[in-house]
Each structure stands twice: as structure tokens, then as C-alpha cells.
Amino acid sequence: MHDVPVTGWDLAHDALLVDGTGWINSVLWSLRFEVLFSILLPIVVLVARRVPPRLIVTVPGALALVLVGQFSDSPPARWLPIFLVGTALAVSRAELHRLGQRVRRSAHPTLVWSFLTVVAAGLLLAEWVFRGLAVSPATWLVIAPPMVSLGGALLCFVVLGCPGVSGVFSGRFLQWAGRISFSLYLVHEPVVVSVSAVVGPSVAGVAVTVLVGGALSVLLAVLFHEFVEGPCQRFSRRCGRSVDRRVVRDGVPVPAPRPAVREDLEITLVDRRPRPAVDHGSLLPSR
């Protein structure tokens, strides 16, 4: 499938993304919907401001749109609603933290976190479970995407709320892996396909493809993040600050910036130890 001609027109078409992509680097197919969602983000924000920011409303609503979209022949209708699930989690992060605190204060927090983790893993693997059970593709192609989306949302909640899991995901290695993960996603397929084409379809070839192709992919991802993705992110932030300054200069009110927070996870633990009495009248506010 990857044995396709590579012309300047093909490269330009894939670089545009909005009109779809070819097989030169087929993982780019998902970027089409990331670009479309980014273009539509102002509309999403306007609609979201009119919806109560409650998880019990936003997440089920987003998952319902994901399910409905699977009945459509339009790829944007099938894939764009999945971004809404992440958006619902992002705008309700404070509520997620409160739910996490309630779980940690419950009688059996470890049991609850373990159950949620198992459920999340099962939902994320829904497509492969259906394949293994020989369920008709016409069935799992419709119901698997909302199940996988829910599994991803549950896993985010577990990572944010469970201190043990949060500690693991806050470690240096996983934080580093997370930083380069998008670059790795973008560059791995051409590397793996190229190595596989050289070594051939043997058992030894598969081993070489996994080991050598994997190592080369990670190395290229580190370089790609350092020289492409990272600079692009910094450039976008500079553009944002420039727009903010221009808006302020033109006299248009701008919402106050939110306090800077660390990019890694921030978990508030509950301290159950008794505290000595203090004279609250003598305390000054910290902010």
C-alpha cells in the first residue's frame, strides 16, 4: 500500500491536510481532523459557553455525538466529535479533581481506582476484543469509537485523581515520552516501513524491523521534536502573545490571564492528620 509515486503535487497535497492525505505517510490522516477541529474551534467555544460546564452534561453529550457520527458517511462527522470529549474534560478539570478527592476519601479508594483502571483498559481495547470475538465489523465500527473515547476519558480521570498512578505518569521518563510522543507518531511509519522493505518479511526481518525501526523512530522523533515541533510550539505562543498585545492596544478588553501552572500533573492530596488550632484572624491572605 505504501508503494506509491512521490511527486511534488503529492507532497503539497499531503502538506495541506484539509483535503485528505495519501499513503506516503498514512498516519497523517488524523491530522486532517485536528486541523479541521482547530479551524472550527471558535464555533465550538461559542457553543460551549452556552452549555452548563458540568461533566454529567458535557461528557455524555460528547459521547452521544461520537456515537451518532458513526452512522454518517462523512469522515468529519465520525471523527471530530471525539475531540469534544477531550474538550469537555479540559473545561471541567476542577470538577475532575473534586471527584478524585471524593474517591480518595471513600472507604475503599484502592478498589475504586483499580476498578476504573480495568474498565478503562477494557474500553480502550474494545475494537480488538470485538475482532477476537468475530463480531461483525458493521457492529464494532459503530460502537467501538464511543467505547474507546470513554475509556480514554476514564484513564485521564485515573491519572489525574489516583496518587499512585499520577506519581508513575509524573516520572521523568514518561514525561519525556509524552513530550516526544506526537513527533514519534508523525515520523515512525516511514521509518518502520522503510526498514521492513529492506530486511524482508521473515521472522528475523520482523525482529529487525521492531528493534532497529523502533530505535531509529525514537531517535528521529527526538530530533523532530527538537527542531520542528518545539520551535513551532514556541512560534505559536509568540503569535498568541502578539495578538493579545494588539488587542489590548486597540482598546478591546481581554480576560485576565490564568495563573501559570506546571505542565505536568498537579494532584491535591488529602491530609487526614489532626491539625493544631490556629487563630485565623491573625492570618493574612496569601494572594
Residue pairs with C-beta under 8 A, 6 or more apart in sequence:
1 23
1 26
2 23
2 24
2 26
2 193
4 10
4 22
4 23
4 24
6 24
10 22
10 24
11 24
13 19
13 21
13 22
14 21
14 22
14 24
14 25
14 28
17 28
17 31
17 32
17 35
18 32
18 35
18 36
19 32
20 29
20 32
21 28
21 29
21 31
21 32
24 190
25 186
25 189
25 190
26 189
27 185
27 186
27 188
27 189
28 186
30 79
32 75
33 75
33 76
33 79
33 80
33 83
34 83
36 76
36 80
37 44
37 80
37 83
40 80
44 84
44 87
48 58
48 87
48 91
51 57
51 58
51 61
52 58
53 91
53 92
53 95
54 92
54 95
55 88
55 89
55 92
55 95
55 96
55 99
58 88
58 91
58 92
59 85
59 88
59 89
59 92
59 153
61 84
61 88
62 81
62 84
62 85
62 87
62 88
62 149
63 85
63 146
63 149
63 150
65 81
65 84
66 81
66 82
66 84
66 85
66 145
66 146
66 149
67 142
67 143
67 145
67 146
68 81
69 77
69 78
69 79
69 80
69 81
69 145
70 78
70 141
70 142
70 143
70 145
70 146
71 142
72 78
78 145
82 145
82 149
85 149
85 150
85 152
85 153
86 152
86 153
89 96
89 153
89 156
89 157
93 160
96 156
96 157
96 160
96 161
97 160
97 161
97 267
97 268
99 157
99 161
100 157
100 160
100 161
100 162
100 267
101 161
101 268
101 270
103 109
103 112
103 113
103 161
103 162
104 161
104 163
104 269
104 270
105 270
106 112
113 158
113 161
113 162
113 164
113 165
116 154
116 157
116 158
117 155
117 158
117 162
117 165
119 151
119 154
120 151
120 152
120 154
120 155
120 158
121 151
121 155
122 129
122 151
123 147
123 148
123 150
123 151
123 154
124 148
124 151
124 152
124 155
125 151
126 140
126 143
126 144
126 147
126 148
126 151
127 140
127 144
127 148
130 139
130 140
130 144
131 140
158 165
159 165
159 166
159 169
159 265
160 166
160 265
160 267
161 267
163 267
163 269
166 265
166 267
168 174
169 175
169 265
170 264
170 265
175 264
179 225
180 218
180 221
180 222
180 225
182 225
182 229
183 221
183 222
183 224
183 225
183 228
183 229
184 217
184 218
184 221
186 221
186 224
187 217
187 220
187 221
187 224
188 213
188 214
188 217
188 221
191 213
191 216
191 217
191 220
192 209
192 213
192 214
192 217
194 213
195 208
195 209
195 212
195 213
195 216
196 205
196 209
196 213
199 205
199 208
199 209
244 254
247 254
248 254
